[in-house]
Amino acid sequence: MIKEKDRIIIEKTEKIAQLVRNYVNEIDTLSETENFTIDMIEKIWGKLDESTKDIYEEIGREIIEQIDERKMIRLKKANTRRKG
């Protein structure tokens, strides 16, 4: 029912993987400095959280855009006829 679902999965998985790589690398770099504090870790973690939320929102929007509406309408009509 969702068109291009494989493309969505691949693209969004890679985006999230890149965010995780960036997060780990940023924490690793930070760990070598005097600024390696819980506050800084939480700040960087917060950036990761916001970025992943943005991607999850993209996923939701793209899935809704890719749903085959005609099929949904046919299914709804079929279900309505059975009830009536």
N, C-alpha and C positions, 0 to 999 in steps of 0.2 A: 504494500500500500504506500510505502514511502519511497519516492523516486530518489535515486542517487544516494541511497543510504550508505553504501560502501565508501563513496567519496567523502561524505560527511564524517564517517568514523575515522578514516585514514587522516584527513586534514586536521580534525580536532584532537585526535590522539597525538599527532606530531606536535601540535601547538602546546599541548599540556606537557608532553615530554620535554620540549625545549624550555618551558618555564621551570620545570623541576631541575633540569641541568643547570640553568642559570642560577636558581636558588642555591643549589649545592655548591656551585663554584663561588658564588658570592659569599656564602658562609665560610667556605674554605679559605678564601682570600682574607676575609675579616679575621679569621682565627689566628692569622699571623701578625695581627696588629694589636696595639693597646686599646683599640676601640671594641674589642671582642667582649661585649657585655650582654647580659640578658636583654636589656632594652633594645640594643641594636639587632639582636637575633629576632626579637618579637617584631621589630619594625620591618625587617626583611620578610619575615613570615607573613606579616600583614599584607605586604605587596603581592606575595604569591597567592594568598587567599583572594584578594580582590581580582587579580588577573585570571585565576581559574573560574571565579564566579562569572566574569565577563564571557569566558569561553562557554560555560554551561548555558548562559543566556543565548549566545549565538547558536548553540546546538538546538535549543528549544525553538528559536525563531526559524531556523533553516528547516527543521523537521516539519513544522507547521506549513511552511511554504511548499514543501515537497510532497505533501499528502495528496493523493489522488482523490480529489473532491467528488468526482463523478461516481467513483466506486462507493464512497461513503454515503452519497445520496441514494444510490441504488439499494445499499444495505438498509438504510433507514426506512426507505419506502417499503421494502420487503418486510421489515419488522413491524411497521405500522399496519400493514394489511393483515398480518397474522393476529394482531391484538384486536382489530376492529371486527 
